[in-house]
Amino acid sequence: MASADTFFAAIENRVSCYSLTNKSPTISDDRIHQIINDTVKHAPSAFNVQSTRAVVLVKQDHEKLWDIGDAQLKKAMPEPAYAALAPKVQGYKAAYGTVLWFEDQAALDALKSKNPGLQHVLPDWAQHTNGMHQFIAWTALELEGLGANLQHYTFMPDFSKEVLETWDLPRTWVLHAQLVFGQPADGLKRKLERTYAPLEERVKFIGA
Ligand SMILES: Cc1cc2nc3c(=O)[nH]c(=O)nc-3n(C[C@H](O)[C@H](O)[C@H](O)COP(=O)(O)O)c2cc1C
């Protein structure tokens, strides 16, 4: 198998897995920590700014996160919307852990002051690099038998604020996403079979 095929097999293995438990995962906390370290070490960033920050919450701290999510949803949403979303939050809480993904605005501001001409593109690039980190960790955790799904509770500013306060994180860290992980209750499968829009409409190969 050519080396890129091994890489694509790993990518194909990644799914959004929502049915997760908090049972002792098949890999240790140390291994999970190492996967997140390797992700943060090896993911690329614009001008090598290395602005992404990760916080791994497991067990009671993970549960606390989703208690915050539930309370903030209740506060922010009309009752029917809260009623629809609350069971999802309980599903995340039932998992084993969450990786919180941040961008450090202090690191981005330092890059901006060195490159003022780029300031209009740096917020986009910060999103790009954060997404790359999320994707690498998601793929790696699922290669080792865990399941994961990606959430964005950042639509509620008070959620991000309470997260920073609860774990006393630097106030320059901006929360981008939450990668929920745990032992798949029912194997590593997609909730819905994935459909693929025609590649001919999505990829152009020019000049051959
Ligand atoms: C940028 C981005 C944002 C996403 N946001 C969410 C989200 O907020 N909640 C969620 O459940 N899934 C989210 N997803 C997961 C997608 O819905 C999912 O990847 C897609 O439907 C394909 O399914 P698969 O992950 O099983 O391949 C997101 C994915 C991406 C790439």
Ligand as a Chemical Component Dictionary entry (heavy atoms), coordinates in Angstrom:
data_LIG
# 
_chem_comp.id                   LIG 
_chem_comp.type                 NON-POLYMER 
_chem_comp.pdbx_formal_charge   0 
_chem_comp.three_letter_code    LIG 
# 
loop_
_chem_comp_atom.comp_id 
_chem_comp_atom.atom_id 
_chem_comp_atom.alt_atom_id 
_chem_comp_atom.type_symbol 
_chem_comp_atom.charge 
_chem_comp_atom.model_Cartn_x 
_chem_comp_atom.model_Cartn_y 
_chem_comp_atom.model_Cartn_z 
_chem_comp_atom.pdbx_ordinal 
LIG C1  C1  C 0 -16.404 22.832 10.437 1  
LIG C2  C2  C 0 -17.310 21.745 10.969 2  
LIG C3  C3  C 0 -18.267 22.058 11.903 3  
LIG C4  C4  C 0 -19.076 21.063 12.457 4  
LIG N1  N1  N 0 -19.934 21.365 13.474 5  
LIG C5  C5  C 0 -20.647 20.392 14.057 6  
LIG C6  C6  C 0 -21.465 20.677 15.195 7  
LIG O1  O1  O 0 -21.504 21.810 15.689 8  
LIG N2  N2  N 0 -22.196 19.663 15.720 9  
LIG C7  C7  C 0 -22.141 18.392 15.207 10 
LIG O2  O2  O 0 -22.806 17.506 15.742 11 
LIG N3  N3  N 0 -21.356 18.089 14.138 12 
LIG C8  C8  C 0 -20.603 19.048 13.572 13 
LIG N4  N4  N 0 -19.776 18.755 12.517 14 
LIG C9  C9  C 0 -19.731 17.372 11.998 15 
LIG C10 C10 C 0 -20.377 17.239 10.613 16 
LIG O3  O3  O 0 -21.772 17.364 10.714 17 
LIG C11 C11 C 0 -19.977 15.879 10.037 18 
LIG O4  O4  O 0 -18.560 15.819 9.967  19 
LIG C12 C12 C 0 -20.551 15.622 8.645  20 
LIG O5  O5  O 0 -21.965 15.518 8.701  21 
LIG C13 C13 C 0 -20.011 14.337 8.023  22 
LIG O6  O6  O 0 -20.238 13.218 8.857  23 
LIG P1  P1  P 0 -19.011 12.385 9.440  24 
LIG O7  O7  O 0 -18.269 13.273 10.426 25 
LIG O8  O8  O 0 -19.618 11.205 10.143 26 
LIG O9  O9  O 0 -18.123 12.010 8.305  27 
LIG C14 C14 C 0 -18.951 19.726 11.984 28 
LIG C15 C15 C 0 -17.988 19.431 11.004 29 
LIG C16 C16 C 0 -17.173 20.418 10.524 30 
LIG C17 C17 C 0 -16.110 20.045 9.507  31 
# 
loop_
_chem_comp_bond.comp_id 
_chem_comp_bond.atom_id_1 
_chem_comp_bond.atom_id_2 
_chem_comp_bond.value_order 
_chem_comp_bond.pdbx_ordinal 
LIG C1  C2  SING 1  
LIG C2  C3  SING 2  
LIG C2  C16 DOUB 3  
LIG C3  C4  DOUB 4  
LIG C4  N1  SING 5  
LIG C4  C14 SING 6  
LIG N1  C5  DOUB 7  
LIG C5  C6  SING 8  
LIG C5  C8  SING 9  
LIG C6  O1  DOUB 10 
LIG C6  N2  SING 11 
LIG N2  C7  SING 12 
LIG C7  O2  DOUB 13 
LIG C7  N3  SING 14 
LIG N3  C8  DOUB 15 
LIG C8  N4  SING 16 
LIG N4  C9  SING 17 
LIG N4  C14 SING 18 
LIG C9  C10 SING 19 
LIG C10 O3  SING 20 
LIG C10 C11 SING 21 
LIG C11 O4  SING 22 
LIG C11 C12 SING 23 
LIG C12 O5  SING 24 
LIG C12 C13 SING 25 
LIG C13 O6  SING 26 
LIG O6  P1  SING 27 
LIG P1  O7  DOUB 28 
LIG P1  O8  SING 29 
LIG P1  O9  SING 30 
LIG C14 C15 DOUB 31 
LIG C15 C16 SING 32 
LIG C16 C17 SING 33 
# 
